[in-house]
Amino acid sequence: MLSRQQVLVVADQGTDNKGQMFCYQKNGGKWYKTCSDIPVVLGRNGLNKQKEGDQKSPSGIFKLARAFGYSPEAPAGVSMPWVALKTSSLCIDDPGSKYYNQIVDSRDENIIADWKSAEKMRRDVYDQDNLYEFGLIPEVSSEIGSCIFIHVWRGEDKPTVGCTAMSREKILELIQWLSPGMSPVIIQGDKEQIQNLQKNGFLQYHNVPD
């Protein structure tokens, strides 16, 4: 099924670590803008992620299939499949592991730990912050890096190490708006990349920001 919900993240240039988010939904054969000019922060070194550790956010079109957070149950209004993070939840960032770029429960007896490094997902417990209180998991290729999320920001002037982040209020609104039945995707890039996608027919609407 073709996507009928698209989240567009645009930066002025590929080296920028700030951008704007726009939301579009297709109803009755027409696209409508449902959110506009939402501030986001990107990787410290901008866009066009190429490898693990380059502190860039990925550019391209990525499916949005799952949401996650600290709550055992999905918040009210959320229909996306929900990954409830536990104190034992890890995102594996060791390229040598068969679980690379996956969120696993380290207490699961069926999982044999073969990794040398991993990120603890319950940041409220281990890092005393709310960055992963709400988040989304874009389906980004493991070839360019791991544990790339959309999540709560530290602040509008504090870039990430490769994720896309926004205010707690806006990420919750985004998760509540998304519907798995509409095959949502996120599209990220600088203005030139987004304009090229539009010219090549990947964006079906015509009010992409200049």
C-alpha positions as CSV (number, residue, x, y, z in Angstrom):
1,M,0.0,0.0,0.0
2,L,1.3,3.5,-0.9
3,S,1.8,5.8,2.0
4,R,-1.1,8.1,2.9
5,Q,0.7,9.8,5.8
6,Q,4.0,11.6,5.3
7,V,6.2,13.4,7.8
8,L,8.5,15.8,6.0
9,V,11.7,17.1,7.8
10,V,13.5,19.8,5.9
11,A,16.8,21.6,6.7
12,D,18.1,24.5,4.7
13,Q,21.4,22.8,4.1
14,G,22.9,19.4,4.7
15,T,25.2,20.7,7.3
16,D,22.5,22.2,9.4
17,N,21.5,20.6,12.7
18,K,18.1,22.2,12.8
19,G,15.1,21.8,10.6
20,Q,11.3,22.1,10.3
21,M,8.7,19.3,10.3
22,F,5.5,19.2,8.2
23,C,2.8,16.6,8.2
24,Y,0.7,15.5,5.2
25,Q,-2.3,13.1,4.9
26,K,-4.0,11.9,1.8
27,N,-7.8,11.8,1.9
28,G,-10.2,11.4,-1.0
29,G,-7.3,11.5,-3.5
30,K,-5.9,14.8,-2.2
31,W,-3.1,15.6,0.1
32,Y,-3.7,18.0,3.1
33,K,-1.2,19.6,5.4
34,T,-2.0,18.7,9.0
35,C,1.0,20.3,10.8
36,S,3.5,22.9,9.7
37,D,6.8,24.6,10.7
38,I,7.4,22.4,13.8
39,P,11.0,22.9,15.0
40,V,13.2,19.9,15.1
41,V,16.9,19.2,15.9
42,L,19.0,16.9,13.8
43,G,22.5,15.3,14.2
44,R,25.3,17.5,15.4
45,N,26.9,17.3,12.0
46,G,23.7,17.7,10.0
47,L,22.2,15.3,7.5
48,N,23.3,12.5,5.0
49,K,24.3,9.9,7.5
50,Q,26.8,7.4,6.0
51,K,28.2,5.3,8.9
52,E,28.0,4.5,12.6
53,G,29.2,7.4,14.8
54,D,29.3,10.2,12.2
55,Q,26.7,12.2,14.3
56,K,24.5,12.8,11.2
57,S,20.8,12.2,10.7
58,P,19.8,10.1,7.7
59,S,18.4,11.6,4.5
60,G,15.8,9.7,2.5
61,I,12.4,8.0,2.8
62,F,11.9,5.7,5.8
63,K,8.9,3.7,6.9
64,L,7.4,4.4,10.4
65,A,6.1,1.1,11.8
66,R,6.5,1.3,15.6
67,A,6.3,3.8,18.5
68,F,8.0,3.3,21.8
69,G,8.1,4.8,25.3
70,Y,8.4,4.4,29.0
71,S,4.7,3.6,29.6
72,P,3.8,-0.1,29.7
73,E,0.8,0.7,27.5
74,A,0.5,3.0,24.5
75,P,-0.8,6.5,25.5
76,A,-4.4,7.4,24.8
77,G,-5.0,8.0,21.1
78,V,-2.0,6.0,19.9
79,S,-2.7,3.3,17.3
80,M,0.8,2.6,16.2
81,P,2.3,-0.7,17.5
82,W,3.8,0.1,20.9
83,V,7.2,-1.0,22.2
84,A,7.1,-0.7,26.0
85,L,10.7,0.0,27.1
86,K,11.8,-2.0,30.2
87,T,14.8,-1.4,32.4
88,S,16.4,-4.4,30.6
89,S,15.7,-3.0,27.1
90,L,18.8,-2.3,25.0
91,C,19.4,-1.1,21.5
92,I,22.4,-2.9,20.1
93,D,25.0,-0.7,18.5
94,D,27.8,-3.3,18.0
95,P,28.1,-4.0,14.3
96,G,29.5,-7.4,15.1
97,S,26.3,-8.6,16.9
98,K,23.5,-10.5,15.1
99,Y,21.2,-8.1,17.0
100,Y,22.7,-5.0,15.6
101,N,20.3,-2.1,15.2
102,Q,17.6,-4.0,17.2
103,I,15.9,-3.3,20.5
104,V,16.1,-6.4,22.6
105,D,15.2,-7.4,26.2
106,S,18.5,-8.4,27.8
107,R,16.6,-10.6,30.3
108,D,15.0,-12.7,27.5
109,E,16.5,-16.2,28.0
110,N,16.2,-16.8,24.3
111,I,18.7,-14.0,23.5
112,I,22.4,-14.9,23.9
113,A,24.4,-11.7,24.5
114,D,26.9,-11.4,21.7
115,W,27.5,-7.6,21.8
116,K,30.2,-5.5,23.2
117,S,28.2,-2.3,23.3
118,A,24.6,-1.3,23.6
119,E,22.4,1.7,24.5
120,K,20.2,1.4,27.6
121,M,16.7,2.5,26.5
122,R,15.2,3.5,29.8
123,R,16.9,6.8,30.0
124,D,14.7,7.9,32.9
125,V,16.3,5.2,35.0
126,Y,19.9,5.3,33.8
127,D,20.4,8.9,32.5
128,Q,17.7,10.8,34.4
129,D,16.1,12.3,31.3
130,N,13.0,11.9,29.3
131,L,14.5,11.7,25.8
132,Y,12.8,8.3,25.1
133,E,9.6,8.9,27.0
134,F,8.0,8.9,23.5
135,G,9.6,8.0,20.3
136,L,9.3,6.4,16.8
137,I,11.5,3.9,15.1
138,P,12.1,4.7,11.4
139,E,13.2,1.7,9.3
140,V,16.7,2.9,8.5
141,S,19.2,0.5,6.9
142,S,21.8,-1.0,9.3
143,E,24.4,-0.2,6.6
144,I,24.5,3.5,7.8
145,G,24.2,3.1,11.5
146,S,22.1,1.9,14.4
147,C,19.6,3.1,17.0
148,I,18.3,6.0,15.0
149,F,15.0,7.3,16.5
150,I,12.6,10.2,16.5
151,H,12.4,11.3,20.1
152,V,12.0,14.1,22.7
153,W,14.7,16.7,22.5
154,R,17.0,18.1,25.1
155,G,16.2,21.6,23.8
156,E,15.9,23.5,20.6
157,D,19.6,24.4,20.6
158,K,20.8,21.0,21.5
159,P,21.4,18.7,18.4
160,T,21.5,14.9,18.6
161,V,24.1,12.3,17.7
162,G,22.1,11.2,14.7
163,C,18.4,11.1,15.6
164,T,15.6,13.6,14.9
165,A,14.1,15.2,18.0
166,M,11.4,17.7,18.9
167,S,9.5,18.9,21.9
168,R,7.7,16.4,24.1
169,E,4.4,17.9,23.2
170,K,5.0,17.6,19.4
171,I,6.4,14.1,19.4
172,L,3.3,12.9,21.4
173,E,1.0,14.7,19.0
174,L,2.8,13.1,16.1
175,I,2.6,9.6,17.5
176,Q,-1.1,10.1,18.2
177,W,-1.7,11.3,14.6
178,L,0.1,8.5,12.8
179,S,-2.0,5.5,11.8
180,P,-0.4,2.1,10.7
181,G,-3.3,1.7,8.2
182,M,-2.0,4.7,6.3
183,S,1.5,3.3,5.9
184,P,3.3,6.4,7.3
185,V,6.8,7.4,6.2
186,I,9.2,10.1,7.2
187,I,11.1,11.9,4.5
188,Q,14.2,13.8,5.5
189,G,16.6,16.0,3.6
190,D,17.9,19.5,2.8
191,K,15.9,21.8,0.6
192,E,17.7,20.7,-2.6
193,Q,17.1,17.0,-1.8
194,I,13.4,17.6,-1.1
195,Q,12.9,19.6,-4.2
196,N,14.6,16.8,-6.3
197,L,12.2,14.2,-4.7
198,Q,9.3,16.4,-5.6
199,K,10.5,16.8,-9.2
200,N,10.9,13.1,-9.5
201,G,7.4,12.4,-8.4
202,F,8.1,11.0,-4.9
203,L,6.1,13.8,-3.2
204,Q,2.5,14.0,-4.5
205,Y,1.7,17.4,-2.9
206,H,2.7,20.8,-4.2
207,N,3.0,22.9,-1.1
208,V,6.5,21.8,-0.1
209,P,8.2,24.7,1.7
210,D,10.5,26.8,-0.5
